[in-house]
Amino acid sequence: MPGVAPRTAPACVPFDNRPGRGDPDGVTAPSLSHTIEIRVRFGETDPYGVAYFAAILDYFKRGMDEFLRSRGLSPDLAYRNPKRNYGFPVVATACRYLAPVRFDDLLMLRTRVVRLERAGATFGFSLFRTETGKDILAAEGRISCRAIDASWTPIPLPAELKNILSTR
């Protein structure tokens, strides 16, 4: 926006994880994180070369997939696991857009588990672009997932998934 200086932040600022949000039985997860680079593609931008808002949410989902892979779990088996009779769908998203990202920008996305709950987990995201040697916090957000059985009934978080999301 004209006249508004972009917010700067040290690399990988943690997402707001104040107590009292979400499931009262939830616990703040240990600091597990994974970082990936993402290049803004032409098809993700508007006529002015700025990434569409939905592209940022797609980046968050990619970050979540890569986080799970880094922990040794295929995203497909996390989101729908017919052998173990559970699914882990996205039930909520939130995003704050703080600075534009443009075509061909190389971004750094940090993904982490910010909260484990009895029946799910919340992932936090910090998206940075570099400008004149400084990391600019471009967006931050979260995605919440819940464990369900084959009939879409909520179930407690399966032990194997809970271990992957909470063990260093």
N, C-alpha and C positions, 0 to 999 in steps of 0.2 A: 504494500500500500504506500502511496506517495506520502512522504513526510514522517513515516513511522519506521524507526530503526528496527532491524530484525533482532530478536532475542538471541543473545549468545549464552552459551553454557559450556562448562567443561564437558569433555567427551563422556558419553554414557551416563548422563544424569539419571538416577533412578526415578521411576514413575511414582507419583503420589500414592502412598500406601498407608494413609492414616488409619488408625484403628477405628472400629465402629462402622465400617462399610461392609456391605454384603452379608453373607451368612454369619449369624452370631456364633455358630459353632465352628467357624473357620479359624484357621491359624495362618499367621504370616509365614510364608514359605522362606526357606533359606535362600541365600543369594545364588541361584543358579541362573546363568545367562549364556547366550550364544550370540555372536555377531556375524552378520553377513554384509557383503557389498551388493548394491543394486544400482544398475544404470537405468536412468529414465529413458524409456523408448518413445519414439515418435508417436506411435499409436495410443499412447497413454496421455497425450497432451491435447490442449485446446488450440484454437487457431493462433494464440499468442505464445505457444510453446510452454505453457505452465501445465503441470500434471493435474489431471482431473482429481477431484476429491476421492472418487471411488478407487483410483489407482493406489492411493495411500493405504486404503483398507486391504487391497490385494497384496501390497507389500507386507503388511502385518501378517496376513495369512501365510505368505511365503516364509516369513520369519518363524512362525509357529511350526510349520512343516519342517524347516531345517533344524529348529531347536529339538524336535522329537527325533529326527534322524541322528543328531549329534549325541543323543542319549541312547541310541541303539534300537529305536522303535520306528518301524515304518509308519508314516502318517496314516496310510490306509488301514493298518491294524489298530491304530489308536481311535480313529473316527468311526470305524465299523468293524467289529471283530466278531464274525459269526461263530467262530470256534469257541469263543469264551462267552458268547451271547450278551455282548454289550456294544453300545455305541457311545460316542462322545461328541455330540453336535455342538456347534456354536449357538448360544442362546442370547447373547448380548454383545454389542460392540460400542465403543466410545472413542472419539478422536478429537483432539484439539489441533487445529491447523495454525501454525505459528509463523511460518515463513514459506514463500513459494519454492517449489522445486521445479526445475525446467528441463526441457529436452537435453539429453546427453549428460546431465549432472550425474556424478558418481556419488551415491549415498551410502551411509553406514547405518544399518539397522541393528539395534540391540534388542533382543527378545529375552524375557525372563519370566519366571513364575513369581507372581507377586502375592498370590493367596491360594491356599489349599482349603477346600471345604469338604464337608462330609460327602457330598455328592458331586463335586466338581472342582474346577480350578480356574483361576484367572491369570492370564498372561498379560504382561505389560510390555510396551514398545516405546522406544525412543529412536526417532529418525533424524539423522544429521546430514547436513551438506557442509562442505568446506568452502569458505570464502576468504580470500587473502590470508590463508594460514590459520584461520579460526574455525572451530566447529560451531555451526549454527544449528540450533535445535529447530527443525522444520515442522515436526509433528510429534505428538505423543498420544498414546492411546492404550486401550486394553480390549481384550477379547475374553469372554467368559464361556466356558463349556460345561456341560452337565452330563453325567453318566446316565444312560438309559438302557433298558432291556429291549428285546426284539419287539415288544408291544408298545414301545415308547413310554414306558412307565419309569419314572426316576428311580435309580438304585444307588446304593453307596458306591463311592469311587472304588473300582476294582483294585485289589492290593497291588497287582503288577504295575498298573498305571500310577498309583499313588507312590510306589517306590521309585519309579522313573522320574517323577516330578519332584520328589523331595530328597533324593539321595545325591550327594555330591559326586 
